Amino acid sequence: MSLESLTEELRRRAGANPSLGYKIKFDFGEEGLIFWDGTAVPAAISNADGEADTTIRLTTEDFARLMSGALDPTMAFMLGKLKVEGKMGVAMKLASYLGD
């Protein structure tokens, strides 16, 4: 999946769920990033950088697999495919938002 399609899918899922209440950055390295402002109503999802409560670093491929349910977030973290900086509790809340 492209960064644009991942961004659109995250927008759809964020809009279908209650407000997260935190700002999260998904950092894909050279592939770009997705910034989720869960403090805004409705949630603002963009590819612009911003100050986040939690930053999650992974590849776009692994992010697509997380969103499709093909990759378990806990397993991805344990295998080093997903790295979390900032509030770990926020990252744990994401599982219900990202699962298909």
Backbone as a printed PyTorch tensor [residue, N CA C, xyz], in Angstrom:
tensor([[[  0.8410,  -1.1960,   0.0000],
         [  0.0000,   0.0000,   0.0000],
         [  0.8800,   1.2510,   0.0000]],

        [[  0.4110,   2.2670,  -0.6600],
         [  1.1360,   3.5290,  -0.6880],
         [  0.8600,   4.3210,   0.5890]],

        [[  1.6880,   5.3170,   0.8410],
         [  1.5010,   6.1750,   2.0020],
         [  0.1370,   6.8650,   1.9340]],

        [[ -0.2610,   7.2900,   0.7380],
         [ -1.5550,   7.9620,   0.5690],
         [ -2.7190,   7.0380,   0.9110]],

        [[ -2.6660,   5.7890,   0.4440],
         [ -3.7620,   4.8540,   0.7350],
         [ -3.7800,   4.4720,   2.2120]],

        [[ -2.6110,   4.3520,   2.8430],
         [ -2.5580,   4.0720,   4.2780],
         [ -3.1440,   5.2400,   5.0710]],

        [[ -2.8340,   6.4670,   4.6340],
         [ -3.3600,   7.6580,   5.2950],
         [ -4.8750,   7.6980,   5.1910]],

        [[ -5.4080,   7.4210,   4.0110],
         [ -6.8640,   7.4170,   3.8110],
         [ -7.5430,   6.3370,   4.6470]],

        [[ -6.9480,   5.1570,   4.7150],
         [ -7.5270,   4.0700,   5.5120],
         [ -7.5160,   4.4260,   6.9950]],

        [[ -6.4490,   5.0550,   7.4630],
         [ -6.3920,   5.4680,   8.8700],
         [ -7.4320,   6.5480,   9.1470]],

        [[ -7.6470,   7.4600,   8.2110],
         [ -8.6940,   8.4820,   8.3580],
         [-10.0670,   7.8310,   8.5190]],

        [[-10.3230,   6.8280,   7.6890],
         [-11.6060,   6.1260,   7.7450],
         [-11.7970,   5.4610,   9.1120]],

        [[-10.7790,   4.7810,   9.5790],
         [-10.8840,   4.0700,  10.8600],
         [-10.9820,   5.0290,  12.0360]],

        [[-10.2250,   6.1160,  11.9920],
         [-10.2680,   7.0990,  13.0790],
         [-11.6480,   7.7370,  13.1530]],

        [[-12.2660,   7.9880,  11.9980],
         [-13.5910,   8.5930,  11.9650],
         [-14.6840,   7.6700,  12.4650]],

        [[-14.4390,   6.3680,  12.4010],
         [-15.4340,   5.3830,  12.8200],
         [-15.3040,   5.0110,  14.2970]],

        [[-14.3300,   5.5980,  14.9940],
         [-14.0830,   5.2690,  16.3980],
         [-14.1590,   6.5310,  17.2550]],

        [[-14.3210,   6.3700,  18.5600],
         [-14.3050,   7.5390,  19.4550],
         [-12.9470,   8.2200,  19.4200]],

        [[-12.9180,   9.4650,  19.8350],
         [-11.6830,  10.2410,  19.8500],
         [-10.6230,   9.5460,  20.6980]],

        [[ -9.3990,   9.5240,  20.1840],
         [ -8.3000,   8.8730,  20.8910],
         [ -7.7790,   9.7390,  22.0350]],

        [[ -7.7770,  11.0630,  21.8520],
         [ -7.3450,  11.9740,  22.9050],
         [ -5.8450,  12.2130,  22.9770]],

        [[ -5.0880,  11.6830,  22.0170],
         [ -3.6330,  11.8330,  21.9910],
         [ -3.1660,  12.1140,  20.5730]],

        [[ -1.9370,  12.6030,  20.4770],
         [ -1.3170,  12.8220,  19.1720],
         [ -0.2800,  11.7310,  18.9430]],

        [[ -0.3760,  11.0820,  17.7740],
         [  0.5000,   9.9620,  17.4610],
         [  1.1480,  10.1900,  16.1070]],

        [[  2.4270,   9.8660,  16.0380],
         [  3.1520,   9.9500,  14.7800],
         [  3.5780,   8.5450,  14.3890]],

        [[  3.2220,   8.1300,  13.1780],
         [  3.7000,   6.8780,  12.6010],
         [  4.8420,   7.2610,  11.6780]],

        [[  6.0580,   6.9170,  12.0670],
         [  7.2490,   7.2990,  11.3240],
         [  7.7160,   6.1220,  10.4840]],

        [[  7.6770,   6.3050,   9.1650],
         [  8.0800,   5.2550,   8.2330],
         [  9.4610,   5.5240,   7.6460]],

        [[ 10.2630,   6.3280,   8.3210],
         [ 11.6080,   6.6480,   7.8500],
         [ 11.5570,   7.4550,   6.5690]],

        [[ 12.3030,   7.0260,   5.5630],
         [ 12.3630,   7.7390,   4.2890],
         [ 11.0570,   7.6670,   3.5070]],

        [[ 10.1740,   6.7450,   3.8770],
         [  8.8910,   6.5950,   3.1820],
         [  7.8900,   7.6830,   3.5810]],

        [[  8.1570,   8.4030,   4.6740],
         [  7.2690,   9.4690,   5.1180],
         [  6.6950,   9.1950,   6.4920]],

        [[  5.5790,   9.8580,   6.7930],
         [  4.9460,   9.6860,   8.1000],
         [  3.4550,   9.9730,   8.0000]],

        [[  2.7520,   9.5120,   9.0170],
         [  1.3460,   9.8510,   9.2070],
         [  1.2280,  10.4320,  10.6010]],

        [[  0.6100,  11.6010,  10.7000],
         [  0.3990,  12.2520,  11.9850],
         [ -1.0890,  12.2190,  12.3030]],

        [[ -1.4250,  11.6700,  13.4670],
         [ -2.8110,  11.5070,  13.9020],
         [ -3.0270,  12.4150,  15.1010]],

        [[ -3.8010,  13.4740,  14.9160],
         [ -4.1570,  14.3560,  16.0280],
         [ -5.4900,  13.8860,  16.5770]],

        [[ -5.4220,  13.0270,  17.5600],
         [ -6.6170,  12.4700,  18.1800],
         [ -7.2340,  13.3820,  19.2200]],

        [[ -6.6520,  14.5780,  19.4130],
         [ -7.2500,  15.5450,  20.3280],
         [ -8.2860,  16.3920,  19.6000]],

        [[ -8.2110,  16.4130,  18.2720],
         [ -9.1670,  17.1740,  17.4640],
         [-10.4310,  16.3490,  17.2390]],

        [[-11.5600,  17.0290,  17.0820],
         [-12.8180,  16.3410,  16.7800],
         [-13.3890,  16.9760,  15.5270]],

        [[-13.4950,  16.2230,  14.4310],
         [-13.0200,  14.8380,  14.2600],
         [-11.4880,  14.7890,  14.2110]],

        [[-10.9620,  13.5820,  14.3620],
         [ -9.5140,  13.3920,  14.3640],
         [ -8.9190,  13.9120,  13.0590]],

        [[ -7.7660,  14.5480,  13.1640],
         [ -7.0710,  15.0820,  11.9900],
         [ -5.9190,  14.1400,  11.6420]],

        [[ -5.9710,  13.5750,  10.4460],
         [ -4.9380,  12.6600,   9.9750],
         [ -4.2560,  13.3260,   8.7780]],

        [[ -2.9300,  13.4720,   8.8560],
         [ -2.2160,  14.1220,   7.7570],
         [ -0.8340,  13.5100,   7.6130]],

        [[ -0.1080,  13.9970,   6.6180],
         [  1.2710,  13.5580,   6.4220],
         [  2.2560,  14.6470,   6.8380]],

        [[  1.7490,  15.6650,   7.5460],
         [  2.5930,  16.7440,   8.0600],
         [  3.1520,  16.3410,   9.4170]],

        [[  4.3770,  16.7300,   9.6810],
         [  5.0170,  16.4040,  10.9500],
         [  4.4610,  17.2890,  12.0590]],

        [[  4.4860,  16.7840,  13.2760],
         [  4.0210,  17.5440,  14.4220],
         [  4.5350,  16.9330,  15.7120]],

        [[  4.3090,  17.6360,  16.8130],
         [  4.6970,  17.1610,  18.1490],
         [  3.7020,  16.0940,  18.5890]],

        [[  4.2040,  14.9040,  18.9210],
         [  3.3320,  13.7800,  19.2620],
         [  3.5690,  13.2950,  20.6890]],

        [[  2.5120,  12.7320,  21.2910],
         [  2.6420,  12.0790,  22.5970],
         [  3.4010,  10.7690,  22.4500]],

        [[  3.1850,  10.1040,  21.3180],
         [  3.7980,   8.8060,  21.0470],
         [  4.2310,   8.7450,  19.5890]],

        [[  5.4140,   8.2400,  19.3580],
         [  5.9070,   8.0120,  17.9980],
         [  6.1100,   6.5240,  17.8180]],

        [[  5.5560,   6.0060,  16.7250],
         [  5.6900,   4.5900,  16.4050],
         [  6.4840,   4.4870,  15.1130]],

        [[  7.5860,   3.7730,  15.1640],
         [  8.4520,   3.6150,  13.9930],
         [  8.3030,   2.2010,  13.4390]],

        [[  8.0030,   2.1140,  12.1390],
         [  7.8650,   0.8490,  11.4460],
         [  7.8580,   1.1200,   9.9500]],

        [[  7.8020,   0.0680,   9.1440],
         [  7.7470,   0.2380,   7.6940],
         [  6.2900,   0.3620,   7.2570]],

        [[  6.0710,   0.9210,   6.0720],
         [  4.6990,   1.0040,   5.5460],
         [  4.1380,  -0.3970,   5.3160]],

        [[  5.0020,  -1.3190,   4.9340],
         [  4.5550,  -2.7050,   4.7160],
         [  4.0330,  -3.3210,   6.0160]],

        [[  4.7770,  -3.1380,   7.1000],
         [  4.3300,  -3.6780,   8.3920],
         [  3.0910,  -2.9450,   8.8970]],

        [[  2.9950,  -1.6460,   8.6300],
         [  1.7960,  -0.8940,   9.0230],
         [  0.5750,  -1.4150,   8.2790]],

        [[  0.7160,  -1.6900,   6.9970],
         [ -0.3890,  -2.2590,   6.2170],
         [ -0.7770,  -3.6290,   6.7600]],

        [[  0.2140,  -4.4290,   7.1390],
         [ -0.0600,  -5.7500,   7.7130],
         [ -0.7650,  -5.6290,   9.0630]],

        [[ -0.3880,  -4.6280,   9.8760],
         [ -1.0700,  -4.3860,  11.1560],
         [ -2.5380,  -4.0460,  10.9090]],

        [[ -2.7750,  -3.1600,   9.9420],
         [ -4.1360,  -2.7160,   9.6780],
         [ -5.0080,  -3.8250,   9.0810]],

        [[ -4.3870,  -4.7600,   8.3770],
         [ -5.1630,  -5.8600,   7.7900],
         [ -5.3580,  -7.0090,   8.7750]],

        [[ -4.6420,  -6.9600,   9.9030],
         [ -4.7450,  -8.0400,  10.8820],
         [ -3.7470,  -9.1560,  10.6500]],

        [[ -2.8880,  -9.0250,   9.6350],
         [ -1.9040, -10.0600,   9.3310],
         [ -0.6960, -10.0220,  10.2630]],

        [[ -0.5490,  -8.9150,  11.0100],
         [  0.5640,  -8.7740,  11.9500],
         [  0.0140,  -8.3030,  13.2920]],

        [[  0.2850,  -9.0690,  14.3320],
         [ -0.1530,  -8.7260,  15.6790],
         [  0.7450,  -7.6230,  16.2290]],

        [[  0.1660,  -6.5260,  16.7790],
         [  0.9870,  -5.4200,  17.2670],
         [  1.9710,  -5.8240,  18.3680]],

        [[  1.5560,  -6.6790,  19.2760],
         [  2.4460,  -7.1210,  20.3550],
         [  3.6120,  -7.9220,  19.7950]],

        [[  3.3020,  -8.8080,  18.8520],
         [  4.3520,  -9.6190,  18.2340],
         [  5.3100,  -8.7250,  17.4370]],

        [[  4.7670,  -7.7320,  16.7340],
         [  5.6090,  -6.8070,  15.9650],
         [  6.5620,  -6.0660,  16.8980]],

        [[  6.0730,  -5.6540,  18.0610],
         [  6.9100,  -4.9620,  19.0380],
         [  8.0020,  -5.8950,  19.5600]],

        [[  7.6130,  -7.1140,  19.8960],
         [  8.5690,  -8.0710,  20.4550],
         [  9.6380,  -8.4670,  19.4400]],

        [[  9.2760,  -8.4890,  18.1550],
         [ 10.2280,  -8.8500,  17.1100],
         [ 11.0620,  -7.6610,  16.6330]],

        [[ 10.7650,  -6.4720,  17.1610],
         [ 11.5170,  -5.2900,  16.7750],
         [ 11.0500,  -4.6600,  15.4780]],

        [[  9.9240,  -5.1110,  14.9480],
         [  9.3820,  -4.5360,  13.7180],
         [  8.6640,  -3.2210,  13.9870]],

        [[  8.3470,  -2.9840,  15.2410],
         [  7.6250,  -1.7850,  15.6640],
         [  8.3270,  -1.2410,  16.8980]],

        [[  8.7040,   0.0190,  16.8450],
         [  9.3820,   0.6500,  17.9810],
         [  8.5170,   1.7980,  18.4750]],

        [[  8.4100,   1.9290,  19.7930],
         [  7.5530,   2.9440,  20.4060],
         [  8.4120,   3.9150,  21.2030]],

        [[  8.1820,   5.2040,  20.9690],
         [  8.8220,   6.2590,  21.7610],
         [  7.7090,   7.1000,  22.3610]],

        [[  7.8020,   7.3840,  23.6450],
         [  6.7710,   8.1790,  24.3020],
         [  5.8850,   7.3030,  25.1630]],

        [[  4.6120,   7.6260,  25.2120],
         [  3.6660,   6.9440,  26.0910],
         [  3.2720,   5.5730,  25.5430]],

        [[  3.7180,   4.5260,  26.2230],
         [  3.4220,   3.1530,  25.8050],
         [  1.9300,   2.8480,  25.8860]],

        [[  1.2360,   3.4220,  26.8690],
         [ -0.2020,   3.1870,  27.0100],
         [ -0.9870,   3.6520,  25.7970]],

        [[ -0.5460,   4.7330,  25.1840],
         [ -1.2040,   5.2330,  23.9770],
         [ -1.0340,   4.2270,  22.8490]],

        [[  0.1690,   3.6900,  22.7180],
         [  0.4330,   2.6820,  21.6850],
         [ -0.4500,   1.4550,  21.8970]],

        [[ -0.6660,   1.0790,  23.1420],
         [ -1.4960,  -0.0910,  23.4250],
         [ -2.9610,   0.1620,  23.0780]],

        [[ -3.4260,   1.4030,  23.2560],
         [ -4.8070,   1.7440,  22.8920],
         [ -5.0390,   1.6270,  21.3950]],

        [[ -3.9840,   1.7860,  20.6190],
         [ -4.1150,   1.7780,  19.1640],
         [ -4.5570,   0.4400,  18.5950]],

        [[ -4.3040,  -0.6380,  19.2780],
         [ -4.6250,  -1.9580,  18.7600],
         [ -6.0850,  -2.0550,  18.3160]],

        [[ -7.0030,  -1.4910,  19.0950],
         [ -8.4170,  -1.5800,  18.7390],
         [ -8.7530,  -0.6760,  17.5540]],

        [[ -7.9880,   0.3760,  17.3320],
         [ -8.2210,   1.2780,  16.2070],
         [ -7.6640,   0.7160,  14.9100]],

        [[ -6.5350,   0.0080,  15.0120],
         [ -5.8590,  -0.4670,  13.8160],
         [ -6.3590,  -1.8160,  13.3380]],

        [[ -6.8540,  -2.6430,  14.2350],
         [ -7.3320,  -3.9560,  13.8370],
         [ -8.5110,  -3.8460,  12.9010]],

        [[ -8.5740,  -4.7590,  11.9340],
         [ -9.6230,  -4.7010,  10.9130],
         [-10.9730,  -5.1180,  11.4730]]])
